[in-house]
Amino acid sequence: MSVPADNPIHDVAIVGLGPVGAIFANLLAKAGLRVAVIERVADIYDKPRAITLDHEALRVLQAIGLGDFMEQAIAPHNGSHYLGVDGEIIKIFDPMPPPFPLGWIPNVTFVQPDVEQALRDKLADYPHADIFLAATGVALQQDDGAVMLTARRESGEAFLIRARYLVGCDGANSFVRKQLGIGLDDLAFDEWWMVVDTLTNDPAKRPARSFQYCWPSRPGTFVPGPRNLRRWEIKLLPGEAPEAAGAPDNVVRLLKGFTDISDLTIWRSAVYRFHALLGRRWRDRRVLLMGDAVHQTPPFLGQGLCAGIRDAVNLAWKLRLVLRGDAGDALLDSYEIERKPHVRAVVASAKEFGKIIGELDPVAAVERDMRLRADLKAGKAETIRQKFIPDLVSGLIARDAALAGRLFVQPHVRAPDGRTCRLDDLLQPEFAIVTTAAEPMAWLSDASVAAWQRLSGERVVIATSGETADRGDILTVVERDGLFADWMRQHDSAAVIVRPDRYVFGAARNAGELSMLVGQLLQNLSAGH
């Protein structure tokens, strides 16, 4: 099977159109890249998967153009109460108070199939995104210039996709990862849980917050979803067979152990093996892995899907810069360098919470309750979930600079047309230099400005008062809540360089520091050119 000479080459081929693959494909297609996606099944997966997202994930969905859709699709996650053996509180996660640093509620619940449908609809609007459903990858080869993916339709017909890069977003049993022979490190967590999504006809019947039932007799979790969705996650005990556990009458029996089910209709349920695994390598020349294909985390921090979304937004802009010639191929190595330690830290926290919830030894559970209750009483327990999500510690950041590796805030601002919106809605997904006033913008030399323009970099002034204006390549906006001004003041900074994924490269206090940061960034991007 040969590729005709006129066969157009795609910029990026994506294997897997789950939520991570769909978000990644949308980010690339929106940037004008030509993408091909293959997905094994035609329909969206109908079993209960993710139910929580954080503000970083929402910001990525906003970048795709789904901000308005998500506003309607989410409900606030009102925190969690961990209940000990005696049914009393031993640990608390509270919602983060406003003003929200990223412009979105920090933790929310959502219905995954609805969001996946919106992602697919959005992707279908791009003429340069080719989507092949019910098609399976059967082989892949790569050389110095391209990757060749052989795929097969359900009819048995094989076809070839040529792309400059290929990314495996194809889940825990990843075909791409197996083709590359990449092993997984086991981070020592292995439990079977049943997940049950129900619909209530009495939404006010239960509290609007999550509960973690830290009961050795049968650990479980309750999560109220949007509208009338209510979820329970129930741990299988040693000796219980996963196949038998999922039988409908057993689902009902286990559910009755946690709640009166008279108002509930069981919508869907599934039995899952919760794992903690990390891919040994995330890249093999022109092929990269993301999401569950390269890391799996237990769900006790609500970060499984969020981690995959971080992968997508991290890699999308790097591929874009490399493909358009604004960065050397070496930039792609920073993807694993940045994301792997981040995932490892998130998995470690999720495992810790999983151990708290899932303790089956009654004596150890009572000891745990005493310890955690004492921490809570003494004010030693961290009660804001987002504090467990680390910053970037290495990769393409100016490590010694202020704010490097932190997420850039997203204030609500007054746009040039008078409406109030989130800042990112006014920006391109490019690098940006952002300052608190016009003066630091003048610190840039003519040479720096010229280099910045060649990079398609943006320049933005966020003021606390005055007029909004868009002139001379500098956008000036006025923020609503003083979020950016307070943040910069807190970190004694006047200018900040923000990456396209809205992580901070570094912040500067004066002209010398800003000039140095711009030079350092340009040098890093040209490495390996």
Helices and strands as residue ranges (DSSP letters): E 10-15, H 19-30, E 35-39, E 52-54, H 55-64, H 67-73, E 75-76, E 80-83, E 89-93, E 107-109, H 112-124, E 129-133, E 135-142, E 147-153, E 158-168, H 175-180, E 184-200, E 210-213, E 220-224, E 229-235, H 242-245, H 248-256, E 264-279, E 283-284, E 287-289, G 291-293, E 295-296, H 304-323, G 329-332, H 333-358, H 362-377, G 385-388, E 412-414, E 420-422, G 423-426, E 432-435, H 438-441, H 446-454, E 458-463, E 469-471, E 474-479, H 483-490, E 495-498, E 504-508, H 511-526
